[in-house]
Amino acid sequence: MAIISEKDLQPIYDVIVVGSGAGGGQSAYTLTMNGVKVLMLEAGRNYDPVTETPMFQIPSQMPLRGMSTRQKPFGFADATVDGGWEVPNEPYTQASEDPKTHFKWWRPRMLGGRTNHWGRISLRNGPYDFKPYSRDGLGFDWPISYEDVAPYYDKVEMLVGVYGSNEGLENTPDSPNGTLLPAPKARAGELFVKKHIAKHGLPVIPIHRAVLSTRQDHVNFPPRLHPGNPKAQKILAKAMQERAACFWATDCGRGCAIKANYQSTTVHLPPALATGNLDILCNAHAREVTLGADGKANGVIYIDKATGQERAVKARAVILAASSGETARIMLNSKSSRFPDGIANGSGLVGKYIMDTVGGRLGGSVPAFENLPVHNEEGAGNHVYIPWWLYKEAGKLGFARGYHIEFGTGRRMPGMGTGGASPGYGKSYKEEVRQKYGAGIGFSGRGEMIPNKDSFCEIDPTTKDKWGIPVLRFHWKWSDHELKQAQHMEQTFHMIIETIGGKPAKMSKTKEEAIEAPGSIIHEVGGALMGADRAKSVTNQWNQCWEVPNLLLNDGSAFCSNADKNPTLTIMALAWRASDHLIEEMRKGNL
Amino acid sequence: MEKPSSESPNRIDRRAALKWMGAVVAAAAVTDKLLGAPKDPGAKPIEGAGRLIGTDPVLNKTYSPGELWSLTLTPAQRVAAIALIDLILPPDNPATDKLASQLGVQDFIDEWISAPYENCAADKPVIVSGLDWIDAEAGRRFQKKFAELDEAQKCQIADDICGKTPVKKEFKAQQQFFGRFRSLAAGGYYTTPQGMKDVGYVGNVPSVDFAGPTPEALKHLGLA
């Protein structure tokens, strides 16, 4: 089995996995390592980071010095293929003309999905994050607790490789000894911020990122991850040996040809393919999940993008991991006499309570950083961050939930912004460019959004994509919790920049201006909530749809809250947990 | 130079304020690059105006100006652009460094103003008419083309429009030209290997460990 073309499809699989990113990759990995025969459908093209990643290319080798365009929004060298907030031939619509209600929907169309370009920030949800309703009466509790998920966080961290440290801070979980890889050293500017803001109670600590700071322990990790499964251990040991440690030079967002960072295409899929149990079909755009007479999911209808033809494939169970928006769309488009409003949507909750992360930002310049003695500050993206530090103040802030702070400093690869704004010309101009280079600082907040009934997606009654598939229509509304939180972020960044003697950029005039546009942060989750009550949720705690238990939702769609912690690590942990449970249920004959 | 103190950040003079604004713009670029999503969705293509970079370009190759879309500058405009680029970005060590024009910065500027994207297209009339003007102005003042002037003569024109000292009303359009041209020239230059070395960027080089800040850097920041 391998990356196949349509003629090689088997008549029936144990499981079809729709999507190849964090959720799909983890599901396929867990299932195939345990002998389950899987077909993975990917809407985009095949993609190989080992041969396609422009590791050391500099802007002068790229068109327009790598400028960001609508078709490559993160710049020319970004790993994303055929993706962005606008995808050709695949529209989506907004319910209202009011821009404040618009949701920007990011979609990649490539093997590995958005794992190829993501920030690799891998923070665990803490105990509070699974029980937000119990703490402040807002949103929903998860039907699981931190203790249920912790063993899977351990496993995912060992499998994908995460650098970081244990700091013992509130609701910021430690990992068991030996699980994390060593944190890289902080950069000069990061240490400077740490020193000067300690008096304000803001901790600057090593961030957790899915990057190999050292090579993985290929001797001890495989038996811990796959006890009693020598074949899986052997395959994983080999896969781990094929990954090199980070060489601290290039932008993770381009992808990683040496497999030092996690992307599904370099970490999940190679060992899954090596089991011989995985077929991957690319350019296969899933349209709907089909339902058997017994009320179970029995396959998927997809569009072969090369020919535009509609095809059907069969399986004993189906996992949707197409991204929360696309998963909701597939479910809502899967209509039958039993489920006229979409498969497993008797509750009417599919598409409801969609969330993004609350984003805020402020930059500035710091005189102290000027003329810093030249040294290599490239490293590997973020090395440190500031976790939410005001849990004790929750009732006094005017907004309910917290945020963490990511920030960047240093003498990083020059781009079109370098030197452009200094006055004059000639020697004195160049002198000033040198002085100012690396003297900038940028802060971003990443905060928790509380799910609300006004933020949802549904099927647009008229608009269809190129293949005739009805598209999503979005509704969005921030609550005051999110708006005030974004304003608090800006005020905090302003305070930090002034504290380090810097000059902050201009602040927003209103809280509506302070918050980044919905969908900007690309932490789209929700739309098929997990819950303890089948009348009030779409899936149970095992990501199984209540009404169709052999249909699992293993991406972010089952999230019923969106903690400030970036969602990918939790998506992977829950996908592993759900896949383990699926295997058990299949063995028992319960599905 | 003027440094605002953290106690009274508003007490900076206008010149310092302008400098800071520039640095803040650069800082915003750092923010975009390092921290999550870009604020702007990216340059908007102009449909039908030429071949776009597209959604799936080959990334592992070196692109040359003129490869994706045809270029704009006339031979005379190119000659003027070369002279202005080398005036703005003179080599620190003429014996060892190449001129910015020898690194093809004018080709990049031509690529930029010729590109089928809205922000690039907005620069095109500014740059083209500015280059025509600078030759005409050289003719008016010295009866020569701009490139044929000696250094002092070139500076006489550049000083009037570069914005370092107050710019006369009649040169406001030329000031806008000079600012955009300098911005494009600097972006073009500092993204070349020589430009990176010039500004003090020493990354993009593999190493076994991330060494972190040097003792000198820590001392500079009062951290050692």
Contacts between the chains, C-beta under 8 A, distances in Angstrom:
chain1	res1	chain2	res2	distance
A	45	B	56	7.5
A	51	B	60	7.5
A	52	B	59	6.2
A	52	B	60	6.3
A	53	B	59	7.2
A	53	B	60	7.4
A	54	B	59	4.1
A	54	B	60	5.2
A	56	B	204	6.0
A	57	B	59	7.2
A	57	B	60	7.4
A	57	B	62	7.7
A	58	B	191	6.3
A	58	B	192	7.7
A	58	B	193	7.0
A	58	B	196	7.2
A	58	B	204	6.7
A	59	B	191	3.8
A	60	B	103	8.0
A	60	B	108	7.4
A	60	B	188	7.5
A	60	B	191	4.7
A	60	B	192	4.6
A	60	B	193	7.6
A	61	B	61	7.9
A	61	B	62	4.2
A	61	B	63	6.6
A	62	B	63	6.1
A	63	B	53	5.3
A	63	B	57	7.6
A	63	B	63	4.8
A	63	B	67	7.8
A	63	B	68	5.8
A	63	B	111	7.3
A	63	B	115	7.8
A	64	B	43	7.9
A	64	B	53	7.4
A	64	B	111	6.7
A	64	B	112	6.1
A	64	B	115	5.9
A	64	B	117	7.6
A	64	B	120	7.2
A	65	B	108	6.9
A	65	B	187	5.9
A	65	B	188	6.8
A	65	B	191	5.1
A	66	B	191	7.9
A	67	B	42	8.0
A	67	B	43	6.0
A	67	B	117	7.6
A	68	B	32	7.9
A	68	B	38	5.7
A	68	B	40	7.1
A	68	B	42	4.1
A	68	B	43	6.5
A	69	B	42	4.6
A	69	B	43	4.5
A	69	B	45	6.7
A	69	B	52	7.5
A	69	B	53	5.8
A	69	B	117	6.3
A	70	B	41	6.0
A	70	B	42	4.7
A	70	B	43	6.7
A	70	B	44	5.7
A	70	B	45	6.1
A	71	B	42	7.5
A	71	B	45	7.1
A	71	B	52	6.6
A	71	B	53	6.4
A	71	B	54	5.8
A	71	B	55	4.5
A	72	B	42	6.8
A	72	B	53	6.4
A	72	B	55	7.1
A	72	B	57	7.6
A	73	B	37	7.9
A	73	B	38	6.1
A	73	B	41	5.7
A	73	B	42	4.3
A	74	B	37	7.9
A	74	B	38	6.6
A	75	B	33	8.0
A	76	B	53	6.6
A	76	B	57	7.1
A	76	B	59	7.4
A	77	B	59	6.1
A	81	B	55	7.0
A	81	B	56	5.0
A	82	B	55	4.6
A	82	B	56	5.3
A	83	B	55	7.2
A	84	B	41	7.8
A	84	B	42	7.5
A	84	B	55	7.3
A	85	B	41	5.7
A	86	B	41	7.7
A	87	B	55	7.9
A	88	B	55	6.6
A	104	B	41	7.6
A	119	B	36	6.6
A	184	B	210	4.6
A	184	B	212	7.8
A	185	B	210	5.8
A	185	B	211	7.4
A	185	B	212	3.2
A	185	B	213	7.7
A	186	B	212	6.9
A	187	B	212	7.1
A	187	B	213	6.4
A	188	B	213	3.8
A	188	B	217	4.6
A	188	B	218	6.6
A	188	B	220	7.8
A	188	B	221	5.8
A	188	B	223	7.3
A	189	B	221	7.9
A	191	B	213	6.9
A	191	B	218	7.4
A	191	B	221	7.3
A	191	B	223	5.4
A	192	B	221	4.9
A	192	B	223	6.4
A	195	B	223	6.4
A	245	B	208	8.0
A	246	B	210	8.0
A	247	B	206	3.6
A	247	B	207	6.3
A	247	B	208	7.3
A	248	B	206	7.1
A	248	B	207	5.4
A	248	B	209	7.3
A	248	B	210	4.3
A	249	B	203	6.5
A	249	B	204	5.5
A	249	B	205	5.8
A	249	B	206	4.7
A	249	B	207	7.1
A	250	B	204	6.8
A	254	B	59	7.6
A	359	B	36	6.7
A	359	B	37	7.2
A	361	B	31	5.9
A	361	B	35	6.8
A	361	B	39	7.3
A	363	B	24	6.2
A	363	B	27	3.8
A	363	B	28	4.8
A	363	B	30	6.9
A	363	B	31	4.5
A	364	B	24	6.3
A	364	B	27	5.7
A	365	B	20	6.0
A	365	B	23	3.5
A	365	B	24	5.6
A	365	B	26	7.4
A	365	B	27	5.3
A	367	B	3	4.8
A	367	B	4	7.4
A	368	B	221	6.0
A	368	B	222	8.0
A	369	B	221	7.7
A	371	B	220	7.5
A	372	B	217	5.4
A	372	B	220	5.6
A	372	B	221	7.3
A	373	B	214	6.1
A	373	B	216	4.0
A	373	B	217	4.9
A	373	B	220	5.8
A	374	B	200	4.4
A	374	B	202	6.0
A	375	B	202	6.8
A	375	B	211	7.5
A	375	B	213	6.5
A	375	B	214	4.6
A	375	B	216	7.8
A	375	B	217	5.6
A	376	B	202	5.0
A	376	B	203	5.2
A	376	B	205	6.7
A	376	B	207	7.2
A	376	B	211	6.9
A	377	B	203	6.6
A	377	B	213	7.7
A	378	B	203	3.2
A	378	B	204	6.5
A	378	B	205	7.9
A	379	B	210	5.0
A	380	B	210	7.2
A	381	B	34	7.5
A	382	B	34	7.6
A	383	B	210	8.0
A	406	B	35	5.5
A	406	B	36	7.1
A	407	B	35	7.1
A	408	B	30	5.8
A	408	B	31	6.7
A	408	B	33	7.5
A	408	B	34	3.0
A	408	B	35	5.5
A	409	B	30	7.8
A	411	B	200	6.3
A	411	B	201	5.8
A	411	B	202	7.6
A	411	B	203	7.2
A	412	B	30	6.7
A	412	B	33	6.8
A	412	B	34	7.1
A	412	B	201	7.6
A	412	B	203	6.8
A	413	B	196	7.5
A	413	B	201	6.4
A	413	B	203	6.1
A	413	B	204	6.2
A	414	B	190	4.3
A	414	B	191	5.6
A	414	B	195	6.7
A	414	B	196	5.8
A	414	B	199	5.9
A	414	B	201	5.6
A	415	B	29	6.0
A	415	B	33	6.7
A	415	B	187	7.1
A	415	B	191	6.5
A	416	B	29	7.3
A	416	B	183	7.9
A	416	B	187	3.8
A	416	B	191	7.4
A	417	B	25	6.5
A	417	B	26	4.8
A	417	B	28	7.4
A	417	B	29	3.0
A	417	B	30	7.5
A	417	B	187	7.3
A	418	B	26	6.8
A	418	B	29	7.9
A	418	B	186	6.3
A	418	B	187	6.5
A	418	B	190	4.2
A	418	B	191	7.4
A	418	B	199	6.5
A	419	B	26	7.9
A	419	B	183	7.9
A	419	B	186	3.5
A	419	B	187	7.3
A	419	B	189	7.8
A	419	B	190	5.5
A	419	B	199	7.3
A	420	B	22	7.5
A	420	B	25	7.1
A	420	B	26	7.3
A	420	B	182	7.1
A	420	B	183	3.6
A	420	B	186	5.3
A	420	B	187	6.1
A	421	B	21	6.8
A	421	B	22	2.8
A	421	B	23	7.2
A	421	B	25	4.9
A	421	B	26	6.4
A	421	B	183	7.2
A	422	B	19	7.0
A	422	B	22	5.4
A	423	B	18	6.6
A	423	B	19	7.4
A	423	B	22	7.7
A	423	B	162	6.9
A	423	B	163	5.3
A	423	B	164	4.8
A	424	B	162	5.5
A	424	B	163	7.6
A	424	B	164	4.1
A	425	B	87	6.1
A	425	B	88	4.2
A	425	B	89	8.0
A	425	B	158	5.8
A	425	B	162	5.4
A	425	B	182	6.4
A	426	B	87	6.6
A	426	B	88	6.8
A	426	B	90	5.8
A	426	B	155	7.8
A	427	B	90	6.1
A	427	B	92	7.8
A	429	B	88	6.7
A	429	B	89	8.0
A	429	B	182	7.7
A	430	B	89	6.5
A	430	B	90	7.4
A	430	B	92	7.2
A	430	B	198	7.2
A	432	B	19	7.5
A	433	B	186	6.7
A	433	B	190	7.3
A	433	B	199	6.2
A	434	B	198	7.5
A	434	B	199	5.7
A	434	B	200	6.1
A	435	B	1	7.7
A	436	B	19	7.7
A	436	B	22	7.1
A	436	B	23	5.0
A	436	B	26	6.5
A	437	B	26	7.9
A	437	B	199	4.7
A	437	B	200	6.3
A	437	B	201	7.5
A	438	B	200	7.4
A	439	B	23	6.1
A	439	B	27	7.9
A	440	B	23	6.4
A	440	B	24	7.7
A	440	B	26	5.2
A	440	B	27	3.0
A	440	B	28	7.9
A	440	B	29	7.6
A	440	B	30	4.3
A	440	B	31	7.8
A	441	B	27	6.2
A	441	B	30	7.4
A	442	B	27	5.9
A	442	B	28	7.2
A	442	B	30	4.9
A	442	B	31	2.8
A	442	B	32	7.8
A	442	B	34	6.0
A	442	B	35	5.4
A	443	B	31	7.5
A	443	B	35	7.5
A	444	B	31	6.9
A	444	B	35	3.9
A	444	B	36	5.3
A	446	B	36	7.4
A	498	B	6	5.8
A	498	B	9	6.2
A	499	B	6	6.8
A	500	B	6	7.5
A	501	B	3	7.9
A	501	B	4	7.7
A	501	B	5	7.2
A	501	B	6	4.2
A	502	B	6	8.0
A	503	B	4	5.9
A	503	B	9	6.4
A	503	B	12	8.0
A	503	B	20	4.7
A	503	B	23	7.4
A	503	B	24	6.8
A	504	B	24	8.0
A	505	B	24	4.6
A	505	B	27	6.9
A	505	B	28	6.7
A	516	B	37	7.2
A	516	B	39	7.5
A	520	B	36	7.9
A	520	B	37	4.7
A	520	B	39	8.0
A	521	B	36	6.1
A	521	B	37	5.9
A	522	B	36	8.0
A	522	B	37	6.2
